[in-house]
Each structure stands twice: as structure tokens, then as C-alpha cells.
Amino acid sequence: MALVTTKEMFRRAYEGGYAIGAFNINNMEIIQAITEAAEEAKSPVILQVSAGARKYAKHAYLMALAKAAVEDTGIDFALHLDHGDSFEICKACIDGGFTSVMIDGSKYPFEENIALTKKVVEYAHAHGVVVEGELGQLAGIEDDVNVSEDDAHFTNPDQVEEFVSRTGVDSLAIAIGTSHGAYKFKPGQKPQLRFDILEEIEKRLPGFPIVLHGASSVMQDAVAIINENGGRMPNAIGIPEEMLRQAAKMAVCKINIDSDIRLAMTAAIRKYLNDHPDVFDPRGYLAAARTAVKDMVLHKINHVLGSAGTL
């Protein structure tokens, strides 16, 4: 068992009509929760590291924890850089043992995006690492990613064939209405995903893995627990899970989930501390948080991604 690329994962997911969950990791409890859920559900998962997580936990610690998860569960996992914004950070992760990287050049003009993405692809492929590119920009805030609604734009299907052929990327993140963070839609606004764009891209890139970022459903039970226990998260609204399940049955092979992990963890910790005001042993509330994240991941695997039992 080892850390592996996503190539075989995505091939099987595309053919099987399901998606692989890419869950963002920040510490030991989150990694344990994700990988134990994967083991229990017999599901592949991707351990995903943002630039912010890398700064917080440090590369060496995250690498060691990912390898420990492989040893503990006996499952192959992919270790992926989320939203790499430069060649330098992608190179550092490739050299440091990651099996997959994302280079996000979506903020640049088309030709500049192609040039940057191609540079990363050439280096990554020479080292046996796969690359995710991005066309279109999602609105919202997540770690170092901050895109206003005015700057966000849908992916143009007319550009995808040229982008993929000229860059050589292994998968493509697209913008069809998802967004980063916990406040994806306003109260009274009907969540919509542009399945027409996804269908057109699927026609133009048959068999090619598509990725959805900003795809947390922002679980309302977790939001309620947070607000009932001293938190303040009014009007937090995410992507309906039935829409994500529909996307997973199409060309979407990777669905990114970060905000729902944060919500599950925060809700469990707030409730535990509120219910046990005398407790100061962090193992108590961190264990509760780990269980909450594991339960959430199992729910996603079984009811959203459709990847249970595919290992």
C-alpha cells in the first residue's frame, strides 16, 4: 500500500458513475476521521492539502500523517495540493512526495493560464505526478483563495479542448455554479448548477475527469449546533447534495469538500465544551470532533459521492 496518483481512481470513477471525495486535511484528527471512514466504507479518497494547511501544519508533518494513514488502514490514498497558485509551490509539493497537484491559473488570461499550467505539467509528469488545472473562476473565500462575485465566471466549453490538449493536464476543475466557503447562496436564492455547461464539456472531452471545487453542502444540522452553542453563522447555505450526486453520475470524478469538515468539527467541539464546562483535556473534545468528521465523511461517501464499496 502507498500514496498513489489519481489516474486509476478517476478511470474507475468515470466508468462507474461515481466521484472520489477530496477532503481537506489540517491535523491528525481530520486525517484519522477521513481515512477511517474510507476503510469502513471501502471507498477511495483523496487527502487534499491547501496552501493554508501547509503553512499551519507544515509539509513534513502532513506527509508523515498521510503515510501513517496508509500504514494504519492498508488503503492507497492520493495526496493532493489544492489550489497551488505558483510553479514554485507545486514543485515543492512534487519534490516533497505529493502524488497530485493543482495549479490554479484561472485568475490569469487564457494564454497565461495555459503557459503556467503546461510548465507545471511538464515538471510533474517527469516525476510521476498528475496535475489538475482550472478554467473558470469560483466566487467565495477559502484560505488564500478569495474571489469576488464580480470576478467569478463560468467555464467556457469552447476553451476546454484547447486547454487540455495544449497543457496536458490529467483533470480539469470547472466553474458551473459552486463556490468556496460556507455562504454559497443568499437566503431565498435558489441554488443552481449549470448542468448544461457540464454536459457540453462532457461531450467535448469524452472520458476526461472533471473536478468540482466549492462543493460542500453546508450541513444545516451542524450550522444549527454551532449557533446554539455560542457560534454566529447566520444564512450559511451550500450546494444541495442531490445536485452533487447528479454531477457525480456524469463526468465529475472528484468533488472537493472542506467547509463541511470545518463545520462538523466546530459543531462537535462547541457542543462538547458547552456540555462539559469542567473539561480541559483536549482529547475529549478532539475525539468528539474526529467522530463528527468521520460520520460526515461516511455520509458523503454513501449518499453524495456514491463511492462506497468500490475499493
C-alpha positions in Angstrom: 0.0 0.0 0.0 1.2 3.5 -0.8 0.4 7.1 -1.7 -0.7 6.9 -5.3 -1.8 9.2 -8.2 -5.5 9.7 -9.1 -5.2 8.3 -12.6 -6.7 4.8 -11.9 -9.1 6.2 -9.3 -10.6 8.6 -11.9 -10.7 6.0 -14.6 -12.8 3.7 -12.4 -14.9 6.5 -11.1 -15.8 7.7 -14.6 -16.7 4.3 -15.7 -18.6 3.5 -12.5 -20.7 6.7 -12.4 -19.4 7.9 -9.0 -16.9 10.6 -7.7 -14.0 10.5 -5.4 -14.1 12.8 -2.3 -11.2 15.1 -2.0 -11.2 16.0 1.7 -9.0 18.8 3.0 -6.7 17.9 5.9 -5.2 20.1 8.6 -4.3 17.9 11.5 -4.2 14.3 12.8 -7.8 14.1 13.9 -9.1 15.1 10.5 -6.8 12.6 8.7 -7.8 9.8 11.0 -11.5 10.6 10.5 -11.3 10.7 6.7 -9.2 7.5 6.4 -11.1 5.5 9.0 -14.3 6.4 7.1 -12.7 5.3 3.8 -11.6 2.0 5.4 -15.1 1.3 6.8 -16.9 2.2 3.6 -14.3 0.5 1.4 -14.0 3.8 -0.6 -11.1 5.5 -2.3 -10.5 9.1 -1.0 -8.1 11.9 -1.8 -6.3 13.7 1.0 -6.1 17.3 0.0 -3.8 20.0 1.3 -4.3 23.7 0.8 -1.5 26.3 1.0 -3.0 27.4 4.3 -2.9 23.9 5.7 0.7 23.6 4.6 1.6 26.7 6.4 -0.4 25.7 9.5 0.7 22.0 9.9 3.9 22.1 7.9 4.7 19.8 5.0 6.8 17.3 6.9 4.0 16.6 9.5 1.3 16.2 6.8 3.4 13.8 4.8 4.1 11.7 7.9 0.4 11.7 8.8 -0.6 10.7 5.3 1.9 7.8 5.3 0.8 6.7 8.7 -2.8 6.6 7.4 -1.8 4.3 4.6 0.0 2.0 7.1 -2.9 2.1 9.6 -5.7 1.4 7.1 -3.9 -0.6 4.4 -5.5 1.6 1.8 -3.9 3.6 -1.1 -4.6 7.3 -0.9 -3.7 10.2 -3.2 -2.1 13.2 -1.6 -3.1 16.3 -3.5 -2.1 20.0 -3.4 -5.3 22.1 -3.5 -5.1 25.5 -5.3 -1.4 25.8 -5.9 -1.0 29.3 -7.2 2.6 29.1 -8.5 5.0 26.8 -10.1 7.2 27.0 -7.0 4.6 25.6 -4.6 3.7 22.9 -7.0 7.4 22.0 -7.4 7.9 21.9 -3.6 5.0 19.5 -3.2 6.1 17.3 -6.0 9.6 17.2 -4.7 8.2 16.6 -1.2 6.2 13.5 -2.1 2.8 14.6 -3.1 1.2 12.4 -5.8 -1.1 15.0 -7.3 -1.0 18.8 -7.6 -3.4 21.5 -8.7 -2.1 24.6 -10.5 -4.8 27.3 -10.4 -4.1 29.7 -13.2 -7.8 30.6 -13.5 -7.2 34.2 -12.5 -4.9 34.8 -15.5 -5.8 35.4 -19.1 -6.3 32.2 -21.1 -2.8 32.1 -22.7 -1.1 32.8 -19.4 -3.1 30.1 -17.7 -2.0 27.7 -20.4 1.7 28.6 -20.1 1.7 28.3 -16.3 -0.2 25.0 -16.3 1.9 23.5 -19.0 5.1 24.3 -17.1 3.8 22.5 -14.0 2.6 19.6 -16.1 5.9 19.1 -17.7 7.7 19.0 -14.3 5.1 16.9 -12.6 4.8 14.3 -15.3 8.6 13.9 -15.4 8.3 13.0 -11.7 5.3 10.7 -12.0 2.8 13.2 -10.5 -0.6 14.1 -12.0 -1.9 17.6 -12.5 -5.3 19.3 -12.1 -5.8 22.6 -14.0 -8.7 25.1 -13.8 -10.8 27.0 -16.3 -13.4 29.5 -15.0 -13.4 31.1 -11.5 -15.5 30.3 -8.5 -16.6 33.0 -6.1 -16.0 32.8 -2.4 -13.3 32.6 0.2 -11.3 29.6 1.4 -7.8 30.0 2.9 -5.7 32.0 0.4 -8.4 31.9 -2.3 -10.6 35.0 -2.4 -12.7 35.7 -5.5 -15.5 38.3 -5.6 -18.8 37.6 -7.3 -17.9 40.3 -9.9 -14.6 38.4 -10.8 -16.2 34.9 -10.9 -17.2 33.5 -14.2 -18.4 30.1 -15.6 -16.1 27.9 -17.6 -16.4 28.4 -21.3 -16.9 25.0 -23.0 -15.4 26.4 -26.2 -12.0 26.6 -24.5 -11.7 23.2 -22.8 -10.4 21.1 -25.7 -7.6 23.6 -26.5 -6.7 24.0 -22.8 -6.4 20.2 -22.2 -4.6 19.4 -25.4 -2.1 22.3 -25.0 -1.3 21.8 -21.3 -1.5 18.0 -21.0 -3.4 18.2 -17.7 -4.8 15.0 -16.2 -8.1 16.5 -14.8 -9.9 19.8 -15.1 -11.7 21.9 -12.4 -14.6 23.8 -13.9 -17.0 26.6 -12.7 -20.6 25.7 -13.0 -22.1 27.5 -10.0 -20.4 26.1 -6.9 -18.4 28.5 -4.7 -15.9 28.4 -1.9 -16.8 28.8 1.8 -20.0 28.4 3.9 -22.0 31.2 2.3 -22.6 30.0 -1.2 -26.1 31.3 -1.7 -28.2 34.1 -0.2 -31.4 33.4 1.7 -34.3 33.0 -0.7 -31.9 32.4 -3.6 -32.4 29.0 -5.3 -29.2 27.1 -5.7 -28.4 26.3 -9.3 -25.7 24.4 -11.0 -25.1 24.8 -14.8 -25.5 21.2 -15.8 -25.8 22.4 -19.4 -22.2 23.5 -19.2 -21.1 20.2 -17.6 -22.9 18.3 -20.4 -21.3 20.3 -23.1 -17.8 19.8 -21.6 -18.5 16.1 -21.2 -19.3 15.9 -25.0 -16.1 17.8 -25.9 -13.9 15.8 -23.5 -15.3 12.3 -23.5 -13.9 10.1 -20.7 -11.9 13.1 -19.2 -12.1 13.6 -15.4 -13.8 16.8 -14.3 -13.5 18.3 -10.8 -15.9 20.4 -8.7 -14.5 22.8 -6.2 -16.5 24.6 -3.6 -18.9 21.6 -3.3 -19.7 21.5 0.4 -23.4 21.2 1.2 -23.0 23.3 4.4 -24.9 20.8 6.6 -27.7 22.7 8.3 -27.7 20.4 11.4 -24.0 21.4 12.1 -24.8 25.1 11.5 -27.7 24.9 14.0 -25.4 23.2 16.6 -22.8 25.9 16.2 -25.4 28.7 16.5 -27.0 27.0 19.5 -23.6 26.8 21.3 -22.3 30.3 21.1 -21.5 30.5 17.3 -22.7 33.1 14.8 -23.2 31.7 11.4 -26.4 33.2 10.0 -27.5 32.4 6.5 -24.8 29.8 5.8 -26.1 27.9 2.7 -24.4 25.3 0.5 -24.9 23.1 -2.6 -27.8 20.7 -2.4 -26.5 17.1 -2.1 -28.8 15.8 -4.8 -27.1 18.2 -7.3 -23.7 16.9 -6.3 -24.9 13.3 -6.7 -26.2 14.1 -10.2 -22.8 15.6 -11.1 -21.0 12.5 -9.8 -23.0 10.4 -12.2 -21.8 12.5 -15.1 -18.2 13.4 -15.9 -17.3 14.7 -12.4 -14.8 12.3 -10.9 -13.5 14.5 -8.0 -15.6 16.6 -5.6 -13.8 18.8 -3.1 -15.1 19.0 0.5 -13.6 21.4 3.0 -16.2 23.6 4.6 -18.3 20.6 5.8 -15.3 19.3 7.6 -14.8 22.6 9.4 -18.5 22.8 10.3 -18.6 19.2 11.6 -15.5 19.7 13.7 -16.5 23.1 15.0 -20.1 22.0 15.9 -18.8 19.0 17.8 -16.2 21.0 19.8 -18.6 23.8 20.6 -21.3 21.4 21.9 -18.8 19.3 23.8 -17.3 22.3 25.6 -20.8 23.7 26.3 -22.0 20.3 27.7 -18.8 19.8 29.7 -17.6 23.1 31.0 -15.4 21.4 33.6 -13.3 19.5 31.0 -9.9 20.9 29.9 -8.4 17.7 28.4 -8.2 18.4 24.6 -8.5 14.6 23.9 -12.2 14.8 24.9 -13.3 17.4 22.5 -10.9 16.5 19.8 -12.2 12.9 19.9 -15.8 14.2 19.6 -14.7 16.3 16.6 -13.0 13.3 15.0 -16.1 11.2 15.3 -18.3 14.0 13.8 -16.0 14.4 10.9 -15.9 10.6 10.3 -19.7 10.5 10.4 -19.9 13.3 7.9 -17.4 11.7 5.5 -19.3 8.4 5.7 -22.5 10.2 4.8 -20.8 11.9 1.8 -19.3 8.6 0.6 -22.6 6.7 0.8 -25.1 9.3 -0.2 -23.3 12.0 -2.3 -20.2 10.6 -3.9 -21.6 7.0 -4.5 -18.1 5.6 -4.0 -18.8 3.1 -1.1 -17.7 -0.4 -1.8 -15.6 0.4 -4.9 -12.2 -0.5 -3.5 
